[in-house]
Amino acid sequence: MQGFRALPSIDQLLQSDTGRLLIEEHGRAVVTRGARLRMDAAREAIRGGADGGAEAARLPHLLAADLAAAAQSRLRPMLNLTGTVLHTNLGRAILPDSAIHAASAAMAAPLNLEFDLDGGTRGQRDDHLRGLICDLTGAEDATVVNNNAAAMLIVLNTLGLGREGIVSRGELIEIGGSFRIPDIMERAGARLVEVGTTNRTHPHDYENAIGPDSGLILKVHTSNYRIEGFTRDVAAPDLSAIAGKAGLPLVNDLGSGSLIDLSRWGLRREPTVGEAIAEGADLVTFSGDKLLGGPQAGFIAGRRDLIARINRNPMKRALRLDKIRIAALEAVLRLYRDPDRLEQRLPTLRHLARQRQDIAAQAARLLPQVGQILAPLGFATKMCDCDSQIGSGALPTDTIPSAGLRLTGQGGDAPDRLAAMLRGLPRPVIGHIHDGAMILDLRCLDRDDDLLTALVAL
């Protein structure tokens, strides 16, 4: 049995054919560090009784595997078969091809981000988006920050610093990651004034709360929950009249922020940004990576004088967008100028609009092939009906009829075992467990081959 003397030196390992190839691929410093770690592990194995010759023979292969694993990005493309179209944990909206190309072009060369090509002077990065937002919403002006929470933060800080923000108790929402409207208001320096009750708020509740320290009235669209039954709220036009009479700005936070009426695709109607502007909101805030179908961003649209105040806020520089997201957003917004072809071009809308019968046909095509892959592993495959949802807080009580594949195996832990296997694939496949089975909802699967290629690695 061979011992420590069978192991090569670090220098010998680096000068071997494998070592030179690894250095060419990963760099000398990385390979040297990895070789030392592998050598330490080999010595520990020999101390435990392993054969030194066998450990020496394994060293190059183990080192190559270590380096390959370390070189992989922690961000990995995966298949979202959860049934949640806008899945926050999976990155929300998939960008359309035009936005991907625009972002790539912005990364590859200098561009006129803050440069006026006509006058040769410094420009503003908002200029690339302002006109499109105003055209699509009817707003006087607009600005953009890095997400909707940031939009709320800068609006509240600009209009409500040291003053009161009046909000209905039924609209004091909590969004993902335990971010709450009261907490955002506190950080923005505004004092929360709650009016009404959880389920009912009347016009006189707002009127009685207005005083000399009032800075704004805030209306929050409850996009991530529903209060039903004995309820009442104050409609936006009525709230606008109350705010206008008191000389206060009305801020309407729409959250998901649809730019178009979704009911034409069979979904429940959500208030659009244009409608909120038309109903008298002085400012409307909304997200870019939810129903709009673009990259993460927070839009603020509304009165020109209020937008100017926001842009003068020192926070704006800390919260501004980079050139890549601005380029992608511009491309997405341009798609909305042609609503007749929006469904074909915008992945979020395409996935939301897919009909159950089309998804069922896809499930029928995939059933025999997926079954053939999983059967040797001890799992059975059947077609099933399922219910998709929009996700990211939009229309939380609504589901969309869908179809998929139901995967079952022996033992109560079979769904969890299969879920772990699917997560471990080179291209992970993420479904959801329901009623003792792994469900792969196919609503967001654009190409059959994507799933089959991923599963072949099992």
Secondary structure as GFF3:
##gff-version 3
##sequence-region A 1 458
A	DSSP	three_ten_helix	4	6	.	.	.	ID=ss1
A	DSSP	alpha_helix	10	15	.	.	.	ID=ss2
A	DSSP	alpha_helix	17	26	.	.	.	ID=ss3
A	DSSP	alpha_helix	28	47	.	.	.	ID=ss4
A	DSSP	alpha_helix	52	71	.	.	.	ID=ss5
A	DSSP	beta_strand	79	80	.	.	.	ID=ss6
A	DSSP	three_ten_helix	88	90	.	.	.	ID=ss7
A	DSSP	alpha_helix	97	108	.	.	.	ID=ss8
A	DSSP	beta_strand	115	116	.	.	.	ID=ss9
A	DSSP	beta_strand	121	122	.	.	.	ID=ss10
A	DSSP	alpha_helix	127	137	.	.	.	ID=ss11
A	DSSP	beta_strand	141	145	.	.	.	ID=ss12
A	DSSP	alpha_helix	148	160	.	.	.	ID=ss13
A	DSSP	beta_strand	164	168	.	.	.	ID=ss14
A	DSSP	three_ten_helix	169	171	.	.	.	ID=ss15
A	DSSP	beta_strand	174	175	.	.	.	ID=ss16
A	DSSP	three_ten_helix	176	178	.	.	.	ID=ss17
A	DSSP	beta_strand	179	180	.	.	.	ID=ss18
A	DSSP	alpha_helix	181	188	.	.	.	ID=ss19
A	DSSP	beta_strand	191	195	.	.	.	ID=ss20
A	DSSP	alpha_helix	203	209	.	.	.	ID=ss21
A	DSSP	beta_strand	214	220	.	.	.	ID=ss22
A	DSSP	alpha_helix	236	246	.	.	.	ID=ss23
A	DSSP	beta_strand	250	255	.	.	.	ID=ss24
A	DSSP	three_ten_helix	262	265	.	.	.	ID=ss25
A	DSSP	alpha_helix	273	278	.	.	.	ID=ss26
A	DSSP	beta_strand	283	287	.	.	.	ID=ss27
A	DSSP	beta_strand	298	302	.	.	.	ID=ss28
A	DSSP	alpha_helix	304	312	.	.	.	ID=ss29
A	DSSP	alpha_helix	315	319	.	.	.	ID=ss30
A	DSSP	alpha_helix	323	335	.	.	.	ID=ss31
A	DSSP	three_ten_helix	339	341	.	.	.	ID=ss32
A	DSSP	alpha_helix	342	345	.	.	.	ID=ss33
A	DSSP	alpha_helix	347	353	.	.	.	ID=ss34
A	DSSP	alpha_helix	356	374	.	.	.	ID=ss35
A	DSSP	three_ten_helix	375	377	.	.	.	ID=ss36
A	DSSP	beta_strand	379	388	.	.	.	ID=ss37
A	DSSP	beta_strand	400	409	.	.	.	ID=ss38
A	DSSP	alpha_helix	414	423	.	.	.	ID=ss39
A	DSSP	beta_strand	429	430	.	.	.	ID=ss40
A	DSSP	beta_strand	432	434	.	.	.	ID=ss41
A	DSSP	beta_strand	437	441	.	.	.	ID=ss42
A	DSSP	alpha_helix	448	455	.	.	.	ID=ss43
###
